[in-house]
Amino acid sequence: MVKTFKLDNLGYELQIGKFAGQADGSAWLKKKGTIVLSTAVMSEVKDFPGFLPLSVDYREQFSAAGKIPGGYLKREGKASDKEVLTSRLIDRALRPLFPAYFFNQVQLLSTVYSFDKEANPSTLALVASSLALALSKIPLMEPVGAVEVGRVNGVWVLDPTHDESVFSDVHLVVAGTKDGICMVEGSAEGLSETEFIDALFLAHDRIQQQVEWQEQIVREMGVEKVTGQKAEKAFDWNGWEEKARAFVTSTRIDKIFEAGQKKQLLDQVMSDLKDEFLAQHAETIATLVGITGEIEYVFDAVLKDVIASDVVRRNVRVDKRNFQQVRNISVEVGLLPSVHGSSLFQRGQTQALVSATLGSGKDAQRIDDLIGDTVDNAFMLHYNFPPFSVGEVRPLRGPGRREIGHGYLAGSAIKRVLPAKKDFAYTIRIISDILESNGSSSMATVCGGIMALMDAGVPIKGIVGGVAMGLLEGNKGQFQAITDITGFEDSLGLMDFKVAGTETKINAIQMDIKYKGGLPREVFEKALAQARDGRVHIINEMKKVMSVPNTELSPLVPRMVTISIEPSKVGAVIGSGGKIIKEIIEKTGTTIDIEGSDVNIFGMPQADIQTAINWVKILAGQIEKGMKINGVIAKTAEFGIFVDIAPGKAGLLHISKVPRELQKDLDKHYVVGERLMVVVLDHDAETGKIRLGFAENQ
């Protein structure tokens, strides 16, 4: 049976029962001209996986926008970074809302089949995924809504159109349940903590409408849920929880706090406690078949829960820091001699080696996008997380979703302080290699990236720092934020969030909230204020090494000159089929990019940049008296010498300028093809005639 549901005030139209009938749940969700199909399918549990095996994929078909993909194959291939990032958004919003002891494999697929610039498919896909789960037998605890938040001319805009997004100085995606926010990600030109919280609660009002609509649909459809793994295996989850809590006494927790700051030692103590618990119940475990994994899972969850509440009760963290304290920071710059800019940023046991490379417009990344034509991305940040950084052995592969997500977060923070393209036409690439990791390597990338840019001499608008935060709960409703969390602390809290920005404003933020009850405004206010203090402390440590960019670009960086020409003259510089610009590039050893009416000329020290500049100016009609040019003799005549001063452009050196004794045999003294230094004496803009003289005589 096909049913249609509408939420008119938000423009949603849902069809169920018509598409993907063999999926456990499916949602065909339309808003204006954008249509997304999301499906949810669950498989049975065979072996206990030890985690929720949820896989999420979001894909955009180019046909949705009436386009054919570029490239040789002419079909969609590997997921783009945008598709990976949207998949991560859906995953992060929904994963915490499955039951604690549910381990069935679940696959969520979202495909954009029709695209309209008036409706963003990313947030629509998250709502559709929530609906697909809610309408299936899969035990999602509650539906999720999602809203994009922008700000145009100082006014908040919910779910902006593409055109509104272009002019927005804030780009946030907020997801939540009926009770509270569960996921936030985005960036801004500069957002105060108060403005950010205002945006969250404004978005939540709309999210509540989306969730209530979904709940109404579920009630009408009479959906029945399975209980999942807990019902399928005869395992007493609650009983083993009680045993674990009885085992985790204050004396045993003391061992955790005695382990200190070293990650390896802490891991060993945790492992020893688990082994002791298993040994204590060895006789009971021996009577059960194949449930050791479940018991270990329960023990780990209980142990982390007790540690989290104990940290708040003891008023000190496991590594002896107070709640506001940032680990020791060290910064170096310029340690890679052959790199344009480099830095080594270390905070505790997290270390990022970062390099910055500047290139021409030809080095920009070309991206096919649904929204419009191919986009040239002139800023790239690539984040690498090799296995040795956490003492592991695993095969090297291409960048995973985590690496793409961390790189995007760090890049969005740095991008906000880069100089405008018209003022600094270089393509910029940052590479961050994480050499050691124990918490917040993405924020170390932000700090290291800024230092590498300043070392390279990039004129950034301000220094950006980043800090990772956590939120713990002691007694019920007693929340405590902790600054600069370690990897161990990341797994303890009800919320982890990363905030990057200047000393006064937020540039980028990522927030994941596991607390199901909805956090009050004052918790966000206190946590973000504490994050600002931590961020300022980190920036001050960075400033001790370098507070402003180098005044000169690295000598290894290609030199760049930008010339503005009349738009009507662009064709003269390019030439038929690009013939002239190719000749300039080949003969001068430069790289030339033309953006609108701006001609950007790049060249290494050995390149003949000045000749390229002169040629472009001459071809564009910007011929100045006194301009000296190393020309080539084209031909001689009774009245003088024609000299090529640019590709396809010649001037006349009148015979009156030639010494009298050489005038009779011009062709012998001035051989065609030889170089001749000349100077522009006059230029007639109407006729295009150029009068030359000998440069050495001027």
C-alpha positions as CSV (number, residue, x, y, z in Angstrom):
1,M,0.0,0.0,0.0
2,V,1.4,3.4,-1.0
3,K,1.0,6.2,1.4
4,T,1.9,9.9,1.2
5,F,2.5,12.2,4.2
6,K,3.1,15.9,4.0
7,L,4.6,18.4,6.4
8,D,3.4,21.5,4.6
9,N,5.1,24.2,6.6
10,L,8.5,22.7,5.9
11,G,7.7,21.6,2.4
12,Y,8.3,17.8,3.0
13,E,6.5,15.1,1.1
14,L,7.1,11.5,2.0
15,Q,6.1,8.4,0.0
16,I,6.3,5.0,1.6
17,G,5.3,1.6,0.1
18,K,6.2,2.4,-3.5
19,F,10.0,2.3,-3.6
20,A,12.5,-0.3,-2.4
21,G,9.9,-2.8,-1.1
22,Q,12.4,-5.4,0.0
23,A,14.3,-3.1,2.3
24,D,13.4,-3.3,6.0
25,G,12.5,0.4,5.8
26,S,12.6,3.0,3.0
27,A,11.7,6.6,2.6
28,W,11.2,8.6,-0.6
29,L,11.5,12.1,0.7
30,K,10.9,15.2,-1.5
31,K,11.4,18.9,-0.8
32,K,10.8,21.2,-3.8
33,G,12.7,19.6,-6.7
34,T,15.1,17.6,-4.5
35,I,14.3,13.9,-3.9
36,V,16.3,11.5,-1.7
37,L,15.6,7.7,-1.3
38,S,16.9,6.3,2.0
39,T,16.8,2.6,2.8
40,A,17.6,0.7,6.0
41,V,18.3,-3.1,6.1
42,M,19.3,-5.2,9.0
43,S,21.0,-8.6,9.0
44,E,21.1,-11.3,11.7
45,V,24.0,-11.5,14.2
46,K,26.2,-14.5,13.7
47,D,29.3,-13.7,15.8
48,F,29.4,-11.0,18.5
49,P,31.2,-8.1,16.8
50,G,31.9,-6.0,19.9
51,F,30.5,-2.9,18.4
52,L,27.5,-1.7,16.4
53,P,28.3,-2.6,12.7
54,L,26.4,0.3,11.2
55,S,27.4,1.3,7.7
56,V,26.2,4.6,6.1
57,D,26.6,5.7,2.5
58,Y,25.3,8.8,0.9
59,R,25.6,9.1,-2.9
60,E,24.7,11.8,-5.4
61,Q,23.9,10.8,-9.0
62,F,24.9,13.5,-11.5
63,S,21.7,12.8,-13.5
64,A,19.9,14.3,-10.5
65,A,21.1,17.7,-11.8
66,G,20.9,16.8,-15.5
67,K,24.7,16.3,-15.7
68,I,27.0,13.6,-17.0
69,P,30.1,12.9,-14.8
70,G,33.5,14.0,-16.1
71,G,36.5,11.7,-16.5
72,Y,37.0,8.7,-18.8
73,L,34.4,6.3,-17.4
74,K,31.5,8.7,-17.4
75,R,29.9,7.1,-14.4
76,E,29.9,7.7,-10.6
77,G,32.9,6.1,-9.0
78,K,34.5,6.4,-5.6
79,A,32.6,8.5,-3.2
80,S,33.6,12.2,-3.3
81,D,34.7,14.0,-0.1
82,K,31.4,15.7,0.1
83,E,29.6,12.3,-0.1
84,V,31.9,10.9,2.6
85,L,31.3,13.9,4.9
86,T,27.5,13.7,4.5
87,S,27.7,10.0,5.3
88,R,29.6,10.8,8.4
89,L,27.0,13.4,9.4
90,I,24.2,10.8,9.1
91,D,26.3,8.2,11.0
92,R,27.2,10.5,13.9
93,A,23.6,11.7,14.4
94,L,22.0,8.2,14.4
95,R,24.6,5.8,15.9
96,P,24.1,6.9,19.6
97,L,20.3,6.2,19.2
98,F,20.5,2.5,18.9
99,P,20.0,0.4,22.1
100,A,23.2,-0.2,24.1
101,Y,23.1,-4.0,23.5
102,F,22.1,-4.0,19.8
103,F,24.7,-5.6,17.5
104,N,22.9,-6.5,14.3
105,Q,24.5,-5.3,11.1
106,V,22.6,-2.3,9.8
107,Q,23.1,-0.6,6.4
108,L,21.8,2.8,5.6
109,L,21.9,4.0,1.9
110,S,20.8,7.4,0.7
111,T,20.8,8.4,-2.9
112,V,20.0,11.7,-4.4
113,Y,17.7,11.1,-7.5
114,S,16.7,14.7,-8.2
115,F,18.4,17.9,-7.2
116,D,17.1,21.5,-6.8
117,K,19.3,24.4,-5.6
118,E,16.3,25.4,-3.4
119,A,16.6,22.4,-1.2
120,N,19.9,20.9,0.3
121,P,20.0,17.1,-0.2
122,S,22.4,16.6,2.7
123,T,20.0,17.4,5.6
124,L,17.1,15.9,3.6
125,A,19.1,12.6,3.5
126,L,19.6,12.6,7.3
127,V,15.8,13.1,7.9
128,A,15.0,10.4,5.2
129,S,17.5,8.0,6.9
130,S,15.8,8.6,10.3
131,L,12.4,7.9,8.6
132,A,13.7,4.7,7.0
133,L,14.8,3.4,10.4
134,A,11.7,4.6,12.2
135,L,9.5,2.8,9.6
136,S,11.4,-0.4,9.9
137,K,11.7,-3.2,12.5
138,I,15.1,-1.9,13.4
139,P,15.2,-0.7,17.0
140,L,16.1,3.0,16.7
141,M,15.3,4.6,20.0
142,E,13.8,7.8,18.6
143,P,13.7,9.7,15.3
144,V,16.1,12.5,14.4
145,G,15.6,15.8,12.6
146,A,18.3,17.9,10.8
147,V,18.5,21.6,9.9
148,E,21.1,23.7,8.1
149,V,21.7,27.1,9.7
150,G,23.0,30.1,7.8
151,R,23.3,33.8,8.5
152,V,22.7,36.3,5.7
153,N,23.3,40.0,6.4
154,G,23.1,39.3,10.2
155,V,19.8,37.4,10.0
156,W,19.5,33.7,10.8
157,V,18.2,31.6,8.0
158,L,17.1,28.0,8.5
159,D,17.7,25.6,5.6
160,P,19.0,28.3,3.2
161,T,18.8,27.9,-0.5
162,H,22.0,27.6,-2.5
163,D,22.0,31.3,-3.4
164,E,21.4,32.2,0.3
165,S,24.3,29.9,1.3
166,V,26.7,31.8,-1.0
167,F,26.1,35.0,0.9
168,S,26.0,33.3,4.4
169,D,28.9,33.8,6.8
170,V,27.7,30.8,8.9
171,H,27.3,27.2,7.7
172,L,26.1,24.8,10.4
173,V,24.3,21.5,10.2
174,V,22.4,20.7,13.4
175,A,20.8,17.3,14.2
176,G,18.7,16.4,17.2
177,T,15.9,14.5,18.8
178,K,12.8,15.8,20.4
179,D,14.6,16.4,23.7
180,G,17.9,17.9,22.5
181,I,20.8,18.3,20.1
182,C,22.8,15.2,19.2
183,M,25.2,16.4,16.5
184,V,26.6,19.7,15.1
185,E,29.2,20.5,12.5
186,G,30.1,23.6,10.6
187,S,32.1,26.7,10.2
188,A,31.7,30.5,10.3
189,E,33.5,33.7,9.4
190,G,33.4,34.5,13.1
191,L,30.8,33.4,15.6
192,S,30.6,34.2,19.3
193,E,29.7,31.5,21.8
194,T,26.4,33.2,22.5
195,E,25.5,33.4,18.8
196,F,26.4,29.7,18.3
197,I,24.1,28.7,21.2
198,D,21.3,30.9,19.8
199,A,21.7,29.1,16.4
200,L,21.5,25.7,18.1
201,F,18.3,26.3,19.9
202,L,16.7,28.1,16.9
203,A,17.5,25.0,14.9
204,H,16.1,22.7,17.6
205,D,12.6,24.3,17.3
206,R,12.5,23.2,13.7
207,I,14.0,19.8,14.6
208,Q,11.2,19.2,17.1
209,Q,8.6,19.7,14.3
210,Q,10.4,17.2,12.1
211,V,10.6,14.6,14.9
212,E,6.9,15.0,15.9
213,W,5.9,14.5,12.2
214,Q,8.0,11.3,12.1
215,E,6.5,10.0,15.3
216,Q,3.0,10.7,14.0
217,I,3.8,8.7,10.8
218,V,5.1,5.8,12.8
219,R,2.0,5.7,15.0
220,E,-0.2,5.7,11.9
221,M,1.8,2.9,10.2
222,G,1.8,0.8,13.4
223,V,5.4,-0.2,13.2
224,E,6.7,-3.0,15.3
225,K,10.3,-3.2,16.4
226,V,12.5,-6.2,17.2
227,T,14.7,-6.1,20.3
228,G,17.8,-7.3,18.5
229,Q,20.8,-9.0,20.0
230,K,19.5,-9.0,23.6
231,A,16.5,-11.2,22.7
232,E,18.4,-13.4,20.2
233,K,21.0,-14.7,22.7
234,A,20.3,-16.1,26.1
235,F,22.7,-13.6,27.8
236,D,21.9,-11.8,31.0
237,W,23.1,-8.3,30.2
238,N,21.6,-6.7,33.4
239,G,23.1,-9.5,35.6
240,W,26.6,-9.1,34.2
241,E,26.3,-5.3,34.6
242,E,25.6,-5.8,38.3
243,K,28.6,-8.1,38.6
244,A,30.8,-5.6,36.9
245,R,29.7,-2.7,39.1
246,A,30.2,-4.8,42.2
247,F,33.8,-5.6,41.0
248,V,34.7,-2.0,40.1
249,T,35.4,-0.8,43.6
250,S,37.1,2.4,44.7
251,T,40.3,0.5,45.4
252,R,40.4,-0.8,41.9
253,I,39.5,2.6,40.4
254,D,42.5,4.0,42.3
255,K,44.8,1.9,40.1
256,I,43.4,3.8,37.1
257,F,44.2,7.1,38.6
258,E,47.7,5.9,39.7
259,A,48.5,5.0,36.1
260,G,49.3,8.7,35.3
261,Q,49.5,10.3,31.9
262,K,51.1,7.5,29.9
263,K,48.6,6.0,27.4
264,Q,50.3,2.6,27.3
265,L,50.4,2.2,31.0
266,L,46.7,3.2,31.3
267,D,45.8,0.7,28.7
268,Q,47.7,-2.0,30.5
269,V,45.9,-1.3,33.8
270,M,42.5,-1.4,32.1
271,S,43.4,-4.7,30.5
272,D,44.6,-6.1,33.8
273,L,41.4,-5.2,35.6
274,K,39.4,-6.9,32.9
275,D,41.5,-10.1,33.1
276,E,41.0,-10.0,36.9
277,F,37.2,-9.8,36.5
278,L,37.1,-12.6,34.0
279,A,39.3,-14.8,36.3
280,Q,37.0,-14.0,39.2
281,H,34.0,-15.4,37.3
282,A,35.9,-18.1,35.4
283,E,33.7,-20.9,36.7
284,T,30.5,-19.3,35.6
285,I,31.9,-18.3,32.2
286,A,33.0,-21.9,31.6
287,T,29.4,-23.0,31.8
288,L,28.4,-20.5,29.0
289,V,29.3,-21.0,25.4
290,G,30.7,-18.2,23.2
291,I,29.8,-15.2,25.4
292,T,33.2,-14.0,26.5
293,G,33.0,-11.1,24.0
294,E,29.7,-9.9,25.5
295,I,31.1,-10.1,29.0
296,E,34.1,-8.0,28.1
297,Y,31.9,-5.5,26.4
298,V,29.7,-5.1,29.4
299,F,32.7,-4.8,31.7
300,D,34.3,-2.1,29.5
301,A,31.1,-0.1,29.4
302,V,30.6,-0.2,33.2
303,L,34.3,0.6,33.9
304,K,34.2,3.7,31.7
305,D,30.9,4.8,33.2
306,V,32.3,4.5,36.8
307,I,35.5,6.2,35.9
308,A,33.6,9.2,34.3
309,S,31.5,9.8,37.4
310,D,34.5,9.2,39.7
311,V,36.5,11.9,37.9
312,V,33.8,14.4,38.7
313,R,33.5,13.2,42.3
314,R,37.3,13.4,42.9
315,N,37.6,16.7,41.1
316,V,40.7,15.6,39.3
317,R,41.3,13.7,36.0
318,V,43.0,10.4,35.5
319,D,46.2,12.1,34.3
320,K,46.2,14.4,37.4
321,R,45.1,17.5,35.5
322,N,42.3,19.8,36.6
323,F,39.3,20.2,34.4
324,Q,40.6,23.4,32.7
325,Q,44.2,22.4,32.2
326,V,45.7,22.0,28.7
327,R,48.6,19.5,28.3
328,N,52.2,20.8,27.7
329,I,52.6,22.4,24.3
330,S,55.7,22.7,22.1
331,V,56.0,24.3,18.7
332,E,58.7,24.4,16.1
333,V,58.7,26.0,12.6
334,G,60.9,25.8,9.6
335,L,62.3,22.3,10.4
336,L,61.9,21.0,6.8
337,P,64.5,23.0,4.8
338,S,63.2,22.2,1.3
339,V,59.5,22.9,2.1
340,H,57.8,26.2,1.6
341,G,56.5,26.3,5.2
342,S,56.6,23.7,8.0
343,S,55.8,23.2,11.7
344,L,55.8,20.5,14.4
345,F,53.0,20.9,16.9
346,Q,53.0,18.8,20.0
347,R,50.4,18.8,22.8
348,G,50.9,16.0,25.3
349,Q,51.2,12.8,23.4
350,T,49.7,14.2,20.2
351,Q,52.2,15.3,17.6
352,A,51.5,16.8,14.1
353,L,54.1,17.4,11.4
354,V,52.6,19.9,9.0
355,S,53.8,21.3,5.7
356,A,52.4,24.1,3.6
357,T,53.0,24.3,-0.2
358,L,52.1,27.2,-2.5
359,G,51.4,26.6,-6.2
360,S,49.7,28.3,-9.1
361,G,46.1,28.1,-10.2
362,K,47.0,25.1,-12.3
363,D,47.6,23.2,-9.1
364,A,44.0,23.8,-7.8
365,Q,41.8,20.7,-7.3
366,R,39.1,20.4,-9.9
367,I,35.8,19.1,-8.5
368,D,32.6,18.0,-10.3
369,D,29.6,19.2,-8.3
370,L,25.9,18.8,-8.6
371,I,25.4,22.5,-7.9
372,G,27.1,23.9,-10.9
373,D,30.1,23.6,-13.2
374,T,33.4,22.2,-12.3
375,V,34.9,24.0,-9.2
376,D,38.5,24.9,-8.8
377,N,39.5,24.4,-5.1
378,A,42.5,26.6,-4.4
379,F,42.9,25.4,-0.8
380,M,43.4,21.8,0.3
381,L,44.2,20.2,3.6
382,H,45.1,16.6,3.6
383,Y,45.3,14.8,7.0
384,N,47.1,11.5,7.4
385,F,46.9,9.1,10.3
386,P,49.5,6.4,10.0
387,P,49.1,3.3,12.2
388,F,52.4,3.9,14.1
389,S,50.9,7.1,15.6
390,V,48.9,4.9,18.0
391,G,51.4,2.0,18.1
392,E,49.4,-0.3,15.8
393,V,50.2,-2.5,12.8
394,R,47.8,-2.3,9.9
395,P,48.2,-2.1,6.1
396,L,48.3,1.4,4.5
397,R,45.4,2.3,2.4
398,G,44.0,5.5,0.9
399,P,42.5,8.1,3.3
400,G,39.6,6.7,5.2
401,R,36.4,8.5,6.2
402,R,37.9,9.5,9.6
403,E,40.9,11.1,7.8
404,I,38.7,12.9,5.3
405,G,36.4,14.2,8.1
406,H,39.3,15.3,10.4
407,G,41.0,17.1,7.5
408,Y,37.8,18.8,6.5
409,L,37.2,20.1,10.0
410,A,40.7,21.5,10.3
411,G,40.6,22.9,6.8
412,S,37.3,24.7,7.4
413,A,38.8,26.4,10.4
414,I,42.0,27.6,8.6
415,K,40.2,28.6,5.4
416,R,38.3,31.3,7.3
417,V,41.6,33.3,7.9
418,L,43.2,32.8,4.5
419,P,43.7,36.0,2.4
420,A,41.2,36.6,-0.4
421,K,42.0,35.1,-3.7
422,K,42.2,38.5,-5.4
423,D,45.0,39.5,-2.9
424,F,46.8,36.2,-2.8
425,A,46.3,34.1,-6.0
426,Y,48.4,31.1,-4.8
427,T,46.9,27.6,-4.5
428,I,47.6,26.4,-1.0
429,R,48.0,22.8,0.1
430,I,48.6,21.7,3.7
431,I,49.6,18.2,4.7
432,S,49.3,17.1,8.3
433,D,51.0,13.8,9.2
434,I,50.0,12.7,12.7
435,L,53.2,11.1,14.2
436,E,51.7,10.4,17.6
437,S,48.2,10.5,18.8
438,N,46.4,10.6,22.1
439,G,43.5,12.9,21.6
440,S,42.5,15.6,19.2
441,S,44.9,15.3,16.3
442,S,42.5,17.4,14.2
443,M,42.9,20.3,16.5
444,A,46.7,19.8,16.5
445,T,46.4,20.0,12.7
446,V,44.6,23.4,12.9
447,C,47.4,24.7,15.1
448,G,50.2,23.2,13.1
449,G,48.6,24.3,9.9
450,I,48.5,27.9,11.0
451,M,52.1,27.8,12.0
452,A,53.2,26.3,8.7
453,L,51.4,29.0,6.8
454,M,53.0,31.7,8.8
455,D,56.4,30.1,8.3
456,A,55.7,30.1,4.5
457,G,54.9,33.8,4.7
458,V,51.2,33.5,3.8
459,P,49.5,36.7,5.0
460,I,46.7,35.1,7.1
461,K,44.1,37.3,8.8
462,G,44.6,35.9,12.3
463,I,45.9,33.0,14.3
464,V,43.5,30.1,14.8
465,G,43.8,27.5,17.5
466,G,41.7,24.5,18.3
467,V,40.8,22.5,21.4
468,A,38.9,19.3,22.0
469,M,36.5,19.2,24.9
470,G,34.5,16.6,26.8
471,L,31.5,16.5,29.1
472,L,31.2,14.2,32.1
473,E,28.3,13.6,34.5
474,G,28.8,13.0,38.2
475,N,25.5,12.7,40.1
476,K,22.4,13.0,38.0
477,G,22.4,16.4,36.3
478,Q,25.9,17.3,37.6
479,F,27.8,18.1,34.4
480,Q,31.5,19.0,34.1
481,A,33.3,20.1,31.0
482,I,36.9,19.0,30.6
483,T,39.5,20.8,28.4
484,D,41.9,19.1,26.0
485,I,40.6,15.5,26.3
486,T,42.9,12.5,25.7
487,G,41.9,9.5,23.6
488,F,40.9,7.7,26.8
489,E,38.7,10.6,28.0
490,D,37.1,10.8,24.6
491,S,35.3,7.4,25.3
492,L,34.1,8.4,28.7
493,G,31.9,11.4,28.2
494,L,28.3,12.4,27.3
495,M,29.6,14.9,24.8
496,D,32.8,15.5,22.9
497,F,33.3,18.6,20.9
498,K,36.1,20.3,19.0
499,V,36.2,24.1,18.8
500,A,38.6,26.1,16.5
501,G,38.8,29.8,16.2
502,T,40.7,33.0,17.0
503,E,40.9,34.5,20.5
504,T,37.5,36.1,20.1
505,K,35.4,34.1,17.6
506,I,34.6,30.5,16.6
507,N,35.7,29.5,13.1
508,A,34.7,25.8,13.1
509,I,33.0,23.4,15.4
510,Q,32.2,19.7,15.6
511,M,30.0,18.4,18.4
512,D,28.7,14.9,19.1
513,I,26.3,14.5,22.1
514,K,25.5,11.1,23.5
515,Y,23.3,12.4,26.4
516,K,19.7,11.4,25.5
517,G,17.8,13.9,27.8
518,G,18.7,17.2,26.2
519,L,21.3,19.5,27.7
520,P,20.1,22.8,29.1
521,R,21.5,26.1,27.7
522,E,23.7,26.8,30.7
523,V,25.6,23.6,30.2
524,F,26.5,24.7,26.6
525,E,27.4,28.2,27.9
526,K,29.8,26.9,30.5
527,A,31.4,24.3,28.3
528,L,31.9,26.8,25.4
529,A,33.3,29.5,27.7
530,Q,35.8,26.9,29.1
531,A,36.7,25.9,25.5
532,R,37.4,29.6,24.7
533,D,39.8,29.8,27.6
534,G,41.6,26.7,26.5
535,R,41.7,27.9,22.9
536,V,43.2,31.3,24.0
537,H,45.8,29.5,26.1
538,I,46.9,27.4,23.1
539,I,47.1,30.5,20.8
540,N,49.3,32.3,23.3
541,E,51.6,29.3,23.4
542,M,51.8,29.4,19.5
543,K,52.5,33.1,19.6
544,K,55.6,32.5,21.8
545,V,57.1,30.9,18.7
546,M,55.6,33.1,15.9
547,S,52.9,35.7,16.3
548,V,52.8,37.1,12.7
549,P,53.6,35.6,9.3
550,N,57.0,36.1,7.8
551,T,57.1,39.3,5.9
552,E,58.6,37.6,2.8
553,L,57.5,34.4,1.1
554,S,59.9,31.5,1.3
555,P,62.6,31.8,-1.5
556,L,61.4,28.4,-2.6
557,V,57.9,29.7,-3.4
558,P,57.2,30.6,-7.0
559,R,57.1,34.4,-7.5
560,M,53.7,35.8,-8.5
561,V,52.6,38.9,-10.2
562,T,48.9,39.8,-11.0
563,I,48.1,42.1,-13.9
564,S,44.5,43.4,-14.4
565,I,43.6,43.9,-18.0
566,E,40.5,44.9,-19.9
567,P,38.1,41.9,-20.3
568,S,38.0,42.6,-24.1
569,K,41.8,42.0,-24.2
570,V,41.8,38.5,-22.6
571,G,41.4,36.9,-26.0
572,A,44.5,38.7,-27.4
573,V,46.6,37.3,-24.5
574,I,45.2,33.7,-25.0
575,G,45.3,33.7,-28.7
576,S,43.5,31.3,-31.1
577,G,43.3,27.9,-29.5
578,G,45.6,29.1,-26.7
579,K,48.5,29.5,-29.0
580,I,49.9,32.8,-27.7
581,I,49.6,32.0,-24.0
582,K,51.2,28.6,-24.5
583,E,54.1,30.4,-26.3
584,I,54.6,32.8,-23.4
585,I,54.6,30.0,-20.9
586,E,57.0,27.9,-22.9
587,K,59.5,30.7,-23.7
588,T,59.5,32.3,-20.2
589,G,59.3,29.2,-18.0
590,T,56.3,30.6,-16.2
591,T,52.8,29.5,-15.3
592,I,49.9,31.8,-16.2
593,D,46.4,31.6,-14.9
594,I,43.6,33.9,-16.1
595,E,40.7,34.5,-13.8
596,G,38.2,37.0,-15.2
597,S,40.2,40.1,-16.1
598,D,43.2,39.1,-13.7
599,V,46.3,37.5,-15.2
600,N,48.3,35.7,-12.6
601,I,52.0,35.0,-13.6
602,F,53.9,32.5,-11.5
603,G,57.5,31.5,-11.8
604,M,60.5,30.1,-9.9
605,P,63.6,32.2,-9.6
606,Q,65.1,30.8,-12.8
607,A,61.9,31.8,-14.8
608,D,61.9,35.0,-16.9
609,I,58.9,36.6,-15.1
610,Q,59.7,40.1,-16.3
611,T,59.5,39.1,-19.9
612,A,56.2,37.4,-19.3
613,I,54.9,40.5,-17.6
614,N,56.0,42.7,-20.5
615,W,54.4,40.4,-23.1
616,V,51.1,40.2,-21.3
617,K,51.0,44.0,-20.9
618,I,51.9,44.6,-24.6
619,L,49.2,42.1,-25.8
620,A,46.7,43.7,-23.5
621,G,47.4,47.2,-24.9
622,Q,49.1,48.3,-21.6
623,I,52.2,49.6,-23.4
624,E,54.1,52.2,-21.4
625,K,56.7,54.7,-22.6
626,G,60.1,53.7,-21.3
627,M,59.2,50.0,-21.1
628,K,62.4,48.0,-21.9
629,I,62.1,44.8,-23.8
630,N,64.5,42.1,-25.0
631,G,63.0,41.8,-28.4
632,V,63.8,39.7,-31.5
633,I,64.6,41.2,-34.9
634,A,61.8,40.2,-37.3
635,K,62.9,42.0,-40.5
636,T,64.6,45.1,-41.8
637,A,63.4,47.7,-44.3
638,E,64.6,50.9,-45.9
639,F,62.9,52.9,-43.1
640,G,64.0,50.8,-40.1
641,I,63.9,47.6,-38.2
642,F,60.8,45.6,-37.1
643,V,61.3,44.0,-33.7
644,D,59.0,41.4,-32.2
645,I,58.4,42.6,-28.7
646,A,55.8,40.0,-27.8
647,P,54.3,37.0,-29.5
648,G,52.5,38.3,-32.6
649,K,53.3,41.9,-31.7
650,A,56.0,44.0,-33.4
651,G,57.3,47.6,-33.2
652,L,59.3,49.8,-35.5
653,L,62.8,51.0,-34.6
654,H,63.0,53.9,-37.1
655,I,66.2,54.2,-39.2
656,S,66.8,57.6,-37.8
657,K,67.7,55.9,-34.5
658,V,70.3,53.8,-36.1
659,P,73.9,55.1,-36.2
660,R,74.5,56.8,-39.6
661,E,77.4,54.5,-40.5
662,L,75.2,51.4,-40.1
663,Q,72.2,52.6,-42.0
664,K,73.3,51.4,-45.5
665,D,73.7,47.7,-44.5
666,L,71.0,47.2,-41.9
667,D,70.5,43.5,-42.7
668,K,74.2,42.8,-42.1
669,H,74.4,44.6,-38.8
670,Y,70.9,43.7,-37.5
671,V,70.4,40.0,-38.4
672,V,66.9,38.6,-38.4
673,G,66.4,36.3,-35.3
674,E,69.0,38.0,-33.1
675,R,67.9,39.6,-29.9
676,L,67.9,43.4,-29.5
677,M,67.2,45.4,-26.3
678,V,64.7,48.1,-27.2
679,V,62.7,50.7,-25.4
680,V,59.1,51.9,-26.1
681,L,59.2,55.6,-27.3
682,D,55.6,56.0,-28.2
683,H,52.4,54.0,-28.7
684,D,49.4,54.9,-30.8
685,A,46.4,53.2,-29.1
686,E,44.1,53.7,-32.1
687,T,46.4,52.3,-34.8
688,G,48.3,50.0,-32.5
689,K,51.6,51.3,-33.9
690,I,54.6,51.1,-31.5
691,R,57.7,53.3,-32.0
692,L,61.0,51.9,-30.5
693,G,64.5,53.1,-29.7
694,F,67.7,51.4,-28.6
695,A,67.5,50.7,-24.9
696,E,71.2,51.3,-24.3
697,N,70.8,54.8,-25.7
698,Q,68.0,55.8,-23.2
